Amino acid sequence: MIMFAISDHKSGDLLKLEEVQSYLSQFVSSMDSLQELYRNVLSVKTSIEAQKRQIELEQRVLDSLMKYGS
């Protein structure tokens, strides 16, 4: 049986290979979730920036219409 020491366990505590694999699996799953969250944040940021540019363009058009329409 293969045993591993893990730093966040009390000194002398050992983990079985299956426990280590479980911890690693949970870590990888957490990292995947964080990466997905990061991608979603970037997508929302891009969308907000596009909407901001659209609003600025519409404001310039409106300002021009108000200036030359009067």
VMD Tcl script that builds the backbone (N, CA, C; Angstrom):
set m [mol new atoms 210]
animate dup $m
set s [atomselect $m all]
$s set {name element resname resid chain x y z} {
  {N N MET 1 A 0.847 -1.174 0.000}
  {CA C MET 1 A 0.000 0.000 0.000}
  {C C MET 1 A 0.895 1.240 0.000}
  {N N ILE 2 A 0.580 2.203 -0.861}
  {CA C ILE 2 A 1.348 3.440 -0.951}
  {C C ILE 2 A 0.710 4.472 -0.032}
  {N N MET 3 A 1.536 5.167 0.758}
  {CA C MET 3 A 1.032 6.177 1.689}
  {C C MET 3 A 1.731 7.506 1.395}
  {N N PHE 4 A 1.028 8.603 1.627}
  {CA C PHE 4 A 1.569 9.935 1.388}
  {C C PHE 4 A 1.358 10.792 2.625}
  {N N ALA 5 A 2.327 11.664 2.880}
  {CA C ALA 5 A 2.150 12.659 3.945}
  {C C ALA 5 A 1.598 13.925 3.300}
  {N N ILE 6 A 0.671 14.557 3.991}
  {CA C ILE 6 A 0.079 15.795 3.456}
  {C C ILE 6 A 0.269 16.886 4.492}
  {N N SER 7 A 0.688 18.065 4.056}
  {CA C SER 7 A 1.085 19.118 4.987}
  {C C SER 7 A -0.064 19.635 5.846}
  {N N ASP 8 A -1.303 19.651 5.335}
  {CA C ASP 8 A -2.379 20.199 6.154}
  {C C ASP 8 A -2.962 19.171 7.117}
  {N N HIS 9 A -2.403 18.001 7.155}
  {CA C HIS 9 A -2.777 17.001 8.156}
  {C C HIS 9 A -1.787 17.089 9.310}
  {N N LYS 10 A -2.185 16.581 10.448}
  {CA C LYS 10 A -1.277 16.559 11.600}
  {C C LYS 10 A -0.020 15.788 11.216}
  {N N SER 11 A 1.090 16.201 11.788}
  {CA C SER 11 A 2.330 15.521 11.434}
  {C C SER 11 A 2.218 14.052 11.809}
  {N N GLY 12 A 2.704 13.239 10.925}
  {CA C GLY 12 A 2.638 11.797 11.149}
  {C C GLY 12 A 1.422 11.162 10.513}
  {N N ASP 13 A 0.402 11.961 10.178}
  {CA C ASP 13 A -0.770 11.402 9.506}
  {C C ASP 13 A -0.405 11.063 8.066}
  {N N LEU 14 A -0.876 9.948 7.617}
  {CA C LEU 14 A -0.603 9.510 6.253}
  {C C LEU 14 A -1.915 9.316 5.511}
  {N N LEU 15 A -1.865 9.523 4.232}
  {CA C LEU 15 A -3.044 9.320 3.397}
  {C C LEU 15 A -2.803 8.163 2.445}
  {N N LYS 16 A -3.837 7.427 2.197}
  {CA C LYS 16 A -3.758 6.353 1.220}
  {C C LYS 16 A -3.791 6.958 -0.176}
  {N N LEU 17 A -3.309 6.217 -1.136}
  {CA C LEU 17 A -3.284 6.659 -2.524}
  {C C LEU 17 A -4.673 7.092 -2.981}
  {N N GLU 18 A -5.690 6.358 -2.586}
  {CA C GLU 18 A -7.057 6.693 -3.003}
  {C C GLU 18 A -7.477 8.058 -2.452}
  {N N GLU 19 A -7.063 8.355 -1.213}
  {CA C GLU 19 A -7.399 9.654 -0.625}
  {C C GLU 19 A -6.682 10.782 -1.355}
  {N N VAL 20 A -5.414 10.543 -1.697}
  {CA C VAL 20 A -4.645 11.546 -2.440}
  {C C VAL 20 A -5.293 11.777 -3.798}
  {N N GLN 21 A -5.692 10.705 -4.468}
  {CA C GLN 21 A -6.351 10.844 -5.765}
  {C C GLN 21 A -7.652 11.625 -5.625}
  {N N SER 22 A -8.370 11.401 -4.541}
  {CA C SER 22 A -9.613 12.125 -4.296}
  {C C SER 22 A -9.338 13.615 -4.093}
  {N N TYR 23 A -8.328 13.940 -3.289}
  {CA C TYR 23 A -7.965 15.346 -3.088}
  {C C TYR 23 A -7.572 15.995 -4.415}
  {N N LEU 24 A -6.754 15.297 -5.188}
  {CA C LEU 24 A -6.320 15.842 -6.474}
  {C C LEU 24 A -7.493 16.025 -7.421}
  {N N SER 25 A -8.397 15.087 -7.430}
  {CA C SER 25 A -9.583 15.179 -8.277}
  {C C SER 25 A -10.428 16.386 -7.888}
  {N N GLN 26 A -10.606 16.600 -6.585}
  {CA C GLN 26 A -11.369 17.760 -6.108}
  {C C GLN 26 A -10.665 19.061 -6.484}
  {N N PHE 27 A -9.338 19.060 -6.381}
  {CA C PHE 27 A -8.566 20.249 -6.738}
  {C C PHE 27 A -8.723 20.568 -8.221}
  {N N VAL 28 A -8.594 19.548 -9.059}
  {CA C VAL 28 A -8.736 19.741 -10.504}
  {C C VAL 28 A -10.141 20.229 -10.833}
  {N N SER 29 A -11.138 19.670 -10.182}
  {CA C SER 29 A -12.518 20.096 -10.396}
  {C C SER 29 A -12.695 21.560 -9.998}
  {N N SER 30 A -12.099 21.944 -8.875}
  {CA C SER 30 A -12.172 23.341 -8.435}
  {C C SER 30 A -11.483 24.264 -9.434}
  {N N MET 31 A -10.340 23.838 -9.941}
  {CA C MET 31 A -9.623 24.650 -10.927}
  {C C MET 31 A -10.443 24.788 -12.204}
  {N N ASP 32 A -11.082 23.720 -12.641}
  {CA C ASP 32 A -11.943 23.780 -13.824}
  {C C ASP 32 A -13.079 24.770 -13.604}
  {N N SER 33 A -13.662 24.744 -12.410}
  {CA C SER 33 A -14.748 25.675 -12.088}
  {C C SER 33 A -14.252 27.117 -12.105}
  {N N LEU 34 A -13.067 27.346 -11.562}
  {CA C LEU 34 A -12.499 28.696 -11.561}
  {C C LEU 34 A -12.210 29.179 -12.978}
  {N N GLN 35 A -11.704 28.281 -13.822}
  {CA C GLN 35 A -11.428 28.658 -15.207}
  {C C GLN 35 A -12.720 29.002 -15.940}
  {N N GLU 36 A -13.767 28.234 -15.714}
  {CA C GLU 36 A -15.063 28.509 -16.340}
  {C C GLU 36 A -15.608 29.850 -15.850}
  {N N LEU 37 A -15.487 30.109 -14.561}
  {CA C LEU 37 A -15.928 31.387 -14.004}
  {C C LEU 37 A -15.150 32.541 -14.634}
  {N N TYR 38 A -13.845 32.372 -14.787}
  {CA C TYR 38 A -13.005 33.403 -15.397}
  {C C TYR 38 A -13.433 33.660 -16.840}
  {N N ARG 39 A -13.696 32.591 -17.586}
  {CA C ARG 39 A -14.163 32.754 -18.969}
  {C C ARG 39 A -15.490 33.506 -19.004}
  {N N ASN 40 A -16.382 33.194 -18.078}
  {CA C ASN 40 A -17.675 33.886 -18.020}
  {C C ASN 40 A -17.491 35.367 -17.694}
  {N N VAL 41 A -16.584 35.664 -16.768}
  {CA C VAL 41 A -16.311 37.058 -16.409}
  {C C VAL 41 A -15.774 37.814 -17.625}
  {N N LEU 42 A -14.854 37.197 -18.363}
  {CA C LEU 42 A -14.315 37.845 -19.559}
  {C C LEU 42 A -15.403 38.085 -20.596}
  {N N SER 43 A -16.295 37.123 -20.742}
  {CA C SER 43 A -17.398 37.256 -21.691}
  {C C SER 43 A -18.314 38.409 -21.299}
  {N N VAL 44 A -18.647 38.499 -20.025}
  {CA C VAL 44 A -19.503 39.588 -19.546}
  {C C VAL 44 A -18.794 40.927 -19.728}
  {N N LYS 45 A -17.506 40.963 -19.418}
  {CA C LYS 45 A -16.734 42.203 -19.577}
  {C C LYS 45 A -16.746 42.654 -21.033}
  {N N THR 46 A -16.537 41.735 -21.954}
  {CA C THR 46 A -16.555 42.053 -23.378}
  {C C THR 46 A -17.919 42.581 -23.799}
  {N N SER 47 A -18.964 41.950 -23.305}
  {CA C SER 47 A -20.325 42.382 -23.621}
  {C C SER 47 A -20.598 43.789 -23.090}
  {N N ILE 48 A -20.173 44.059 -21.870}
  {CA C ILE 48 A -20.370 45.384 -21.271}
  {C C ILE 48 A -19.613 46.445 -22.063}
  {N N GLU 49 A -18.377 46.124 -22.460}
  {CA C GLU 49 A -17.588 47.081 -23.239}
  {C C GLU 49 A -18.255 47.365 -24.583}
  {N N ALA 50 A -18.810 46.343 -25.227}
  {CA C ALA 50 A -19.506 46.534 -26.502}
  {C C ALA 50 A -20.750 47.400 -26.310}
  {N N GLN 51 A -21.489 47.151 -25.245}
  {CA C GLN 51 A -22.677 47.964 -24.963}
  {C C GLN 51 A -22.291 49.414 -24.682}
  {N N LYS 52 A -21.186 49.602 -23.975}
  {CA C LYS 52 A -20.717 50.955 -23.677}
  {C C LYS 52 A -20.374 51.693 -24.966}
  {N N ARG 53 A -19.661 51.015 -25.882}
  {CA C ARG 53 A -19.323 51.644 -27.164}
  {C C ARG 53 A -20.590 51.989 -27.949}
  {N N GLN 54 A -21.571 51.099 -27.923}
  {CA C GLN 54 A -22.835 51.342 -28.620}
  {C C GLN 54 A -23.551 52.562 -28.037}
  {N N ILE 55 A -23.586 52.665 -26.729}
  {CA C ILE 55 A -24.232 53.807 -26.069}
  {C C ILE 55 A -23.501 55.104 -26.409}
  {N N GLU 56 A -22.166 55.054 -26.403}
  {CA C GLU 56 A -21.392 56.251 -26.746}
  {C C GLU 56 A -21.666 56.682 -28.180}
  {N N LEU 57 A -21.751 55.721 -29.094}
  {CA C LEU 57 A -22.062 56.028 -30.491}
  {C C LEU 57 A -23.456 56.637 -30.609}
  {N N GLU 58 A -24.421 56.034 -29.944}
  {CA C GLU 58 A -25.789 56.555 -29.984}
  {C C GLU 58 A -25.856 57.959 -29.390}
  {N N GLN 59 A -25.071 58.213 -28.353}
  {CA C GLN 59 A -25.047 59.543 -27.739}
  {C C GLN 59 A -24.478 60.575 -28.708}
  {N N ARG 60 A -23.411 60.205 -29.432}
  {CA C ARG 60 A -22.830 61.130 -30.412}
  {C C ARG 60 A -23.824 61.432 -31.531}
  {N N VAL 61 A -24.526 60.396 -31.996}
  {CA C VAL 61 A -25.536 60.596 -33.038}
  {C C VAL 61 A -26.637 61.516 -32.520}
  {N N LEU 62 A -27.111 61.268 -31.321}
  {CA C LEU 62 A -28.158 62.098 -30.725}
  {C C LEU 62 A -27.686 63.547 -30.562}
  {N N ASP 63 A -26.448 63.720 -30.097}
  {CA C ASP 63 A -25.892 65.068 -29.947}
  {C C ASP 63 A -25.834 65.785 -31.294}
  {N N SER 64 A -25.418 65.059 -32.340}
  {CA C SER 64 A -25.358 65.648 -33.683}
  {C C SER 64 A -26.743 66.037 -34.166}
  {N N LEU 65 A -27.707 65.177 -33.960}
  {CA C LEU 65 A -29.080 65.480 -34.376}
  {C C LEU 65 A -29.615 66.702 -33.638}
  {N N MET 66 A -29.319 66.793 -32.357}
  {CA C MET 66 A -29.790 67.928 -31.558}
  {C C MET 66 A -29.117 69.224 -32.026}
  {N N LYS 67 A -27.825 69.119 -32.354}
  {CA C LYS 67 A -27.061 70.303 -32.756}
  {C C LYS 67 A -27.516 70.815 -34.121}
  {N N TYR 68 A -27.646 69.893 -35.087}
  {CA C TYR 68 A -27.962 70.300 -36.447}
  {C C TYR 68 A -29.459 70.300 -36.725}
  {N N GLY 69 A -30.223 69.728 -35.851}
  {CA C GLY 69 A -31.664 69.663 -36.058}
  {C C GLY 69 A -32.390 70.896 -35.567}
  {N N SER 70 A -31.706 71.713 -34.769}
  {CA C SER 70 A -32.405 72.880 -34.223}
  {C C SER 70 A -32.333 74.067 -35.147}
}
mol reanalyze $m
mol bondsrecalc $m
mol representation Tube
mol addrep $m
